[in-house]
Structures are given as C-alpha cells and as structure tokens.
Amino acid sequence: MNNINVDYHIHSMFSGDCTTSLDDIALSSIEKGLKSICITDHLDYDYEENGIKFELDKDIYFCELTQLKNKYSDKIDIRIGIETGLEPDKATRLNDFINRHNYDFVIGSSHLVNGYDPYYPEFFSNKTDNNAFNEYFESILNNIKSCTNFDVYGHLDYVVRYSPNKDLNYIPSDYFEVIDEILNKLIINEKGIEIKTSGYRSGLSNPNPSIEIIKRYYELGGRIITIGSDAHFKEHIAYKFNEITEIVKACGFKYFTEFRN
C-alpha cells in the first residue's frame, strides 16, 4: 500500500455544522496533492442542533456537486457522497434520498443513541463510560439491522471522543461481544468500515475506530476500508494520513477502497 492520497469523508457548507465552500475544498485538496476526494455531507432526519438542521435538498446538493466535479475534473477526481445518520425509523426516507441520484459513495453513521446525541454531556450524565459505550454499540447493531443502504459504516466508536474522560477508560476488547456482532454483520453484507482521523483532533490516542477494532475487522475477514478526515475546515483535509497508512498496513491491510457510482 502506498501513501493514502484520497480523502473519503469531507464536509462542506451543505452540512449544518460546516461553512467551508466547495471551491475551498477542491483547491485545498489539489494543493495537498490528493488525487481524489469524496464530499459526504450530513443527512440526519428530524435532528436539530442549536437551531441547525442536518437535512439536504437532494436535487440542489447533487447538482452543485456535479458542477464542482466538472469544474475541477482536469485537476482532481471529485466523487459525490453522503453521510447518513442511521436510525431504524428513518430507513425508508434515507432510501428515497439515496436512490434519487447516482451517488458514488454512502457512509452510514450513528450520531444519535435512542434519540440522544453523545456530543452533549447530558448523554453521559449518571452513566459510567462502560454503560455509555455499551449503549452506543448496541444502538449501532440495531441501526444496521434496519438500515442497509450504505457502503461503509462510519466512525464505529464515535461515542468515545465525547466522553468526559475521552479514551482513558476505553478498552475496545471489553466490548468485543457486541463489536464482533457488528463487524460480522457488516462483513456478511459486504459493507466496509471507515477509518477516520478526526479522533486525533479531539484528543484521542487512536483514530475512529481504534486500532484494536481495525485489526479485529481484518481478523474476522473484513477487507473493505475507506480513509477519511471528517474535515469541516479545509485545513483538516487529509489530516494525519501518513500515520494512518502505517496503521492499516500494521493491521494487515494491503489496500484501501474507493467507490464510484
């Protein structure tokens, strides 16, 4: 595996929590020497944060990204993606959105746990880290049983970055009973996992998911991995990708995966 030169998780002004322009993303990615990127803006139905909604106009979004793709086609290969917030009762609406256009790539992520966002401290109130992490992993399993219209599962241990203790009390193998069930279901359904570097920006000692989970996915037979920065600012595109190259090699992977159409 050569150095990773694609970023498959980037947000733009189309995400409710981002103001970075499409042109800034393209130009910064070109400057960093990337050969391909995929813009994956948020789609979380019925979720609002500080008055901000995480929904998209499906036609405008696809049209604007198609124009961007064509504008820079001689300099970089821009793919059109989406990051969907998985919840069992949202499956039909997510399918309708995704099937409307020919997306290159779909990330399926869990941002809410039984209606609550781990981003907020209230999720961890009156819970040990162990209880909070277990609740999150169980919710993932429930989500991927109902929602299947995605290519890779995103930031599998996302909840850890928001714990008041970060990953101080986090030993991934303590949760392997449920994590193995998640990974095996993804593998059987030919889904990959995303390796995301933004955990480092949040003060974690690992990417999301942790190195232990990446290695476990490989041990169980998983071979589909994508690499993303979860950049919301142009400066964070391809963040710490040199380190990730060595990590995935050490876990046994010979290649990373790209998606088109």
Long-range contacts (C-beta under 8 A, 24 or more apart in sequence): 1-245, 1-248, 1-249, 1-253, 1-254, 1-255, 1-256, 2-245, 3-241, 3-242, 3-245, 4-227, 4-238, 4-241, 4-244, 4-245, 4-256, 5-33, 5-34, 5-35, 5-36, 5-241, 6-34, 6-35, 6-36, 6-37, 6-38, 6-227, 6-256, 6-258, 7-34, 7-37, 7-38, 7-227, 7-228, 7-229, 7-231, 7-237, 7-238, 7-241, 8-37, 8-38, 8-40, 8-79, 8-81, 8-105, 8-194, 8-226, 8-227, 8-228, 8-258, 8-259, 9-38, 9-40, 9-83, 9-107, 9-154, 9-194, 9-196, 9-226, 9-228, 9-229, 9-230, 9-231, 10-37, 10-38, 10-39, 10-40, 10-228, 10-229, 10-230, 10-231, 10-237, 11-39, 11-40, 11-41, 11-42, 11-83, 11-230, 11-231, 11-232, 12-39, 12-41, 14-39, 14-41, 14-56, 14-61, 14-64, 15-41, 15-42, 15-54, 15-232, 16-42, 16-49, 16-52, 16-53, 16-54, 16-55, 17-42, 17-49, 17-52, 17-54, 17-232, 18-232, 20-231, 20-232, 20-233, 20-234, 22-64, 22-65, 22-68, 23-68, 24-234, 25-231, 25-234, 25-237, 26-68, 26-71, 26-72, 26-75, 26-76, 26-78, 27-234, 28-234, 28-235, 28-237, 29-76, 29-237, 29-238, 30-72, 30-75, 30-76, 32-237, 32-238, 34-76, 34-237, 34-238, 35-76, 35-77, 36-76, 36-77, 36-78, 36-79, 36-258, 37-76, 37-77, 37-78, 37-79, 37-237, 38-78, 38-79, 38-80, 38-81, 38-104, 38-105, 38-228, 38-259, 39-65, 39-68, 39-78, 39-79, 39-80, 39-81, 40-81, 40-82, 40-83, 40-105, 40-107, 40-228, 41-82, 41-83, 42-83, 42-85, 43-82, 43-83, 43-84, 43-85, 43-94, 43-97, 44-84, 44-85, 44-111, 44-112, 45-85, 45-87, 45-90, 45-93, 45-94, 46-90, 47-85, 47-111, 47-112, 47-117, 49-117, 49-119, 54-85, 56-82, 56-97, 58-97, 58-100, 58-101, 59-100, 59-101, 62-100, 62-101, 62-103, 79-104, 79-105, 79-258, 79-259, 79-260, 80-104, 80-105, 81-105, 81-106, 81-107, 81-259, 82-106, 82-107, 83-107, 83-109, 83-154, 84-108, 84-109, 84-147, 84-149, 84-150, 85-109, 85-110, 85-111, 85-112, 86-110, 86-143, 86-144, 86-146, 86-147, 86-150, 87-112, 87-143, 87-146, 87-147, 88-142, 88-143, 88-145, 88-146, 88-147, 90-147, 91-146, 91-147, 91-148, 91-149, 94-147, 94-149, 95-149, 98-149, 99-149, 102-261, 104-259, 104-260, 104-261, 105-151, 105-152, 105-226, 105-259, 106-149, 106-150, 106-151, 107-150, 107-151, 107-152, 107-153, 107-154, 107-194, 107-228, 108-143, 108-144, 108-147, 108-149, 108-150, 108-151, 108-152, 108-153, 108-154, 108-191, 109-153, 109-154, 109-155, 109-158, 110-136, 110-139, 110-140, 110-143, 110-158, 111-158, 112-139, 113-139, 113-159, 114-139, 118-158, 118-159, 118-162, 118-163, 119-162, 120-162, 121-164, 123-162, 124-162, 124-163, 124-164, 129-163, 129-165, 129-169, 129-170, 130-169, 130-174, 132-159, 132-163, 133-157, 133-159, 133-160, 133-163, 133-170, 133-175, 134-175, 134-178, 137-175, 137-178, 137-179, 137-182, 138-178, 140-182, 141-178, 141-181, 141-182, 141-185, 144-182, 144-185, 144-186, 144-189, 144-191, 145-185, 148-189, 150-191, 151-191, 151-192, 151-226, 151-259, 152-191, 152-192, 152-193, 152-194, 152-224, 152-225, 152-226, 152-257, 153-182, 153-186, 153-191, 153-192, 153-193, 153-194, 154-194, 154-196, 154-228, 155-194, 155-196, 155-198, 155-199, 155-208, 155-209, 155-230, 156-182, 156-193, 156-194, 156-208, 156-209, 156-213, 157-208, 157-209, 157-210, 157-213, 158-208, 160-199, 160-204, 160-208, 160-210, 161-198, 161-199, 161-202, 161-203, 161-204, 161-208, 166-202, 166-203, 166-204, 167-204, 167-205, 167-206, 167-210, 170-210, 172-209, 172-210, 172-212, 172-213, 172-216, 173-212, 176-216, 179-213, 179-216, 180-216, 180-220, 183-213, 183-216, 183-217, 183-220, 183-222, 184-220, 186-217, 186-222, 187-217, 187-220, 187-221, 187-222, 190-224, 191-224, 192-222, 192-224, 192-225, 192-226, 192-257, 193-217, 193-222, 193-224, 193-225, 193-226, 194-225, 194-226, 194-227, 194-228, 195-225, 195-226, 195-227, 195-228, 195-244, 195-247, 195-248, 196-227, 196-228, 196-229, 196-230, 197-227, 197-228, 197-229, 197-230, 197-239, 197-240, 197-241, 197-243, 197-244, 198-229, 198-230, 198-231, 198-236, 198-239, 200-239, 200-240, 200-243, 201-236, 201-239, 207-240, 207-244, 207-247, 211-247, 211-250, 211-251, 214-247, 214-248, 214-251, 215-251, 215-252, 218-251, 218-252, 218-253, 219-252, 223-253, 224-257, 225-253, 225-256, 225-257, 226-256, 226-257, 226-258, 226-259, 227-256
